Amino acid sequence: MIGVPVVVRAVQKVSSTRGFAKAAPHVIPALDRAVHRLTRGKVLLSAQMLPGVILTSTGARSGRPRRTPLACMPEDDGRSWILVGSNFGRPGHPAWTHNLLAHPDAEVSWKGRDIPVTARLLEGEERAAVWKTALAFWPPYATYQARVEREIRLFRIVRRS
């Protein structure tokens, strides 16, 4: 991993542990939401390591708005992002993925701007190609996938006109 800063490698190593998978889902989103709110949408703590968005989706069962801080992979055109439903390598799919399957129209807060988006679950060859890119982007995704029996869901979210 030539060119990857030591701090990033250390975070990748820690984020691949089972202990991180147990604690992170409770700590990181709460911190991200608080800092995001305090900075009026301009800062996400987790985005200091990876690009991030706050996804506002509609609850699959409740129909209520659900705000979830997520790492993302911005795509070249600046009009779309990839979201990885890794759930930190825990067994079940994260709730936000169920929400997007039930209600694909959502909103992301990206660099302080609220952007309406539509989500699409990636499958087949398209998913395989994006998965390779995701592994290059954040290698711990491979550890997460190896730890679970489910296939980690990948979504492309695209700005709505």
Contacts in CASP RR format, 6 or more apart in sequence:
PFRMAT RR
TARGET T0000
AUTHOR 0000-0000-0000
METHOD contacts of the structure
MODEL  1
MIGVPVVVRAVQKVSSTRGFAKAAPHVIPALDRAVHRLTRGKVLLSAQML
PGVILTSTGARSGRPRRTPLACMPEDDGRSWILVGSNFGRPGHPAWTHNL
LAHPDAEVSWKGRDIPVTARLLEGEERAAVWKTALAFWPPYATYQARVER
EIRLFRIVRRS
1 9 0 8 1.000
1 139 0 8 1.000
8 49 0 8 1.000
11 49 0 8 1.000
12 138 0 8 1.000
12 139 0 8 1.000
12 140 0 8 1.000
14 20 0 8 1.000
15 24 0 8 1.000
15 88 0 8 1.000
15 140 0 8 1.000
16 140 0 8 1.000
16 143 0 8 1.000
16 144 0 8 1.000
18 147 0 8 1.000
20 88 0 8 1.000
21 88 0 8 1.000
21 89 0 8 1.000
21 90 0 8 1.000
21 144 0 8 1.000
21 147 0 8 1.000
24 88 0 8 1.000
25 87 0 8 1.000
25 88 0 8 1.000
25 90 0 8 1.000
28 45 0 8 1.000
28 46 0 8 1.000
28 69 0 8 1.000
29 68 0 8 1.000
29 69 0 8 1.000
31 45 0 8 1.000
31 46 0 8 1.000
32 44 0 8 1.000
32 45 0 8 1.000
32 46 0 8 1.000
32 54 0 8 1.000
32 69 0 8 1.000
33 54 0 8 1.000
33 67 0 8 1.000
33 69 0 8 1.000
35 43 0 8 1.000
35 44 0 8 1.000
35 45 0 8 1.000
36 43 0 8 1.000
36 44 0 8 1.000
36 54 0 8 1.000
36 69 0 8 1.000
36 109 0 8 1.000
40 112 0 8 1.000
41 54 0 8 1.000
41 109 0 8 1.000
41 112 0 8 1.000
42 111 0 8 1.000
42 112 0 8 1.000
44 52 0 8 1.000
44 53 0 8 1.000
44 54 0 8 1.000
44 69 0 8 1.000
46 52 0 8 1.000
46 69 0 8 1.000
46 71 0 8 1.000
47 71 0 8 1.000
50 71 0 8 1.000
50 72 0 8 1.000
50 138 0 8 1.000
51 71 0 8 1.000
51 72 0 8 1.000
51 73 0 8 1.000
51 74 0 8 1.000
51 81 0 8 1.000
52 69 0 8 1.000
52 70 0 8 1.000
52 71 0 8 1.000
52 72 0 8 1.000
52 110 0 8 1.000
53 69 0 8 1.000
53 70 0 8 1.000
53 72 0 8 1.000
53 81 0 8 1.000
53 83 0 8 1.000
53 108 0 8 1.000
53 109 0 8 1.000
53 110 0 8 1.000
54 67 0 8 1.000
54 68 0 8 1.000
54 69 0 8 1.000
54 70 0 8 1.000
54 108 0 8 1.000
54 109 0 8 1.000
55 67 0 8 1.000
55 68 0 8 1.000
55 69 0 8 1.000
55 70 0 8 1.000
55 83 0 8 1.000
55 96 0 8 1.000
55 106 0 8 1.000
55 107 0 8 1.000
55 108 0 8 1.000
55 157 0 8 1.000
56 65 0 8 1.000
56 66 0 8 1.000
56 67 0 8 1.000
56 68 0 8 1.000
56 106 0 8 1.000
56 107 0 8 1.000
56 108 0 8 1.000
56 109 0 8 1.000
57 65 0 8 1.000
57 66 0 8 1.000
57 68 0 8 1.000
57 96 0 8 1.000
57 99 0 8 1.000
57 100 0 8 1.000
57 103 0 8 1.000
57 106 0 8 1.000
57 119 0 8 1.000
58 64 0 8 1.000
58 65 0 8 1.000
58 66 0 8 1.000
58 99 0 8 1.000
58 102 0 8 1.000
58 103 0 8 1.000
58 105 0 8 1.000
58 106 0 8 1.000
59 65 0 8 1.000
59 66 0 8 1.000
59 95 0 8 1.000
59 98 0 8 1.000
59 99 0 8 1.000
59 102 0 8 1.000
59 103 0 8 1.000
60 95 0 8 1.000
60 98 0 8 1.000
60 99 0 8 1.000
60 101 0 8 1.000
60 102 0 8 1.000
60 103 0 8 1.000
63 103 0 8 1.000
66 95 0 8 1.000
66 96 0 8 1.000
66 99 0 8 1.000
68 94 0 8 1.000
68 95 0 8 1.000
68 96 0 8 1.000
70 83 0 8 1.000
70 96 0 8 1.000
71 84 0 8 1.000
71 138 0 8 1.000
72 81 0 8 1.000
72 82 0 8 1.000
72 83 0 8 1.000
72 108 0 8 1.000
73 81 0 8 1.000
73 82 0 8 1.000
73 84 0 8 1.000
73 133 0 8 1.000
73 134 0 8 1.000
73 137 0 8 1.000
74 80 0 8 1.000
74 81 0 8 1.000
75 81 0 8 1.000
75 82 0 8 1.000
75 156 0 8 1.000
79 158 0 8 1.000
79 159 0 8 1.000
80 156 0 8 1.000
80 157 0 8 1.000
80 158 0 8 1.000
80 159 0 8 1.000
81 108 0 8 1.000
81 110 0 8 1.000
81 117 0 8 1.000
81 156 0 8 1.000
81 157 0 8 1.000
82 122 0 8 1.000
82 130 0 8 1.000
82 133 0 8 1.000
82 134 0 8 1.000
82 154 0 8 1.000
82 155 0 8 1.000
82 156 0 8 1.000
82 157 0 8 1.000
83 96 0 8 1.000
83 100 0 8 1.000
83 119 0 8 1.000
83 154 0 8 1.000
83 155 0 8 1.000
83 157 0 8 1.000
84 134 0 8 1.000
84 138 0 8 1.000
84 141 0 8 1.000
84 152 0 8 1.000
84 153 0 8 1.000
84 154 0 8 1.000
85 93 0 8 1.000
85 94 0 8 1.000
85 96 0 8 1.000
85 97 0 8 1.000
85 152 0 8 1.000
85 153 0 8 1.000
85 154 0 8 1.000
85 155 0 8 1.000
86 94 0 8 1.000
86 141 0 8 1.000
86 144 0 8 1.000
86 145 0 8 1.000
86 152 0 8 1.000
87 93 0 8 1.000
87 94 0 8 1.000
87 144 0 8 1.000
87 148 0 8 1.000
87 152 0 8 1.000
88 144 0 8 1.000
89 143 0 8 1.000
89 144 0 8 1.000
89 145 0 8 1.000
89 147 0 8 1.000
89 148 0 8 1.000
89 152 0 8 1.000
90 148 0 8 1.000
91 148 0 8 1.000
91 149 0 8 1.000
91 150 0 8 1.000
92 148 0 8 1.000
92 150 0 8 1.000
93 150 0 8 1.000
93 153 0 8 1.000
97 153 0 8 1.000
97 155 0 8 1.000
99 106 0 8 1.000
100 106 0 8 1.000
100 119 0 8 1.000
100 121 0 8 1.000
100 155 0 8 1.000
101 121 0 8 1.000
104 118 0 8 1.000
104 119 0 8 1.000
104 120 0 8 1.000
105 116 0 8 1.000
105 117 0 8 1.000
105 118 0 8 1.000
105 119 0 8 1.000
105 160 0 8 1.000
106 116 0 8 1.000
106 117 0 8 1.000
106 118 0 8 1.000
106 119 0 8 1.000
106 157 0 8 1.000
107 114 0 8 1.000
107 115 0 8 1.000
107 116 0 8 1.000
107 117 0 8 1.000
108 114 0 8 1.000
108 115 0 8 1.000
108 117 0 8 1.000
108 157 0 8 1.000
109 115 0 8 1.000
115 159 0 8 1.000
116 159 0 8 1.000
116 160 0 8 1.000
117 157 0 8 1.000
117 158 0 8 1.000
117 159 0 8 1.000
117 160 0 8 1.000
118 157 0 8 1.000
118 158 0 8 1.000
118 160 0 8 1.000
119 155 0 8 1.000
119 156 0 8 1.000
119 157 0 8 1.000
120 155 0 8 1.000
120 156 0 8 1.000
120 157 0 8 1.000
120 158 0 8 1.000
121 153 0 8 1.000
121 154 0 8 1.000
121 155 0 8 1.000
122 130 0 8 1.000
122 154 0 8 1.000
122 155 0 8 1.000
122 156 0 8 1.000
127 154 0 8 1.000
130 154 0 8 1.000
130 156 0 8 1.000
131 141 0 8 1.000
131 152 0 8 1.000
131 154 0 8 1.000
134 141 0 8 1.000
134 154 0 8 1.000
135 141 0 8 1.000
135 142 0 8 1.000
141 152 0 8 1.000
144 152 0 8 1.000
145 151 0 8 1.000
145 152 0 8 1.000
END
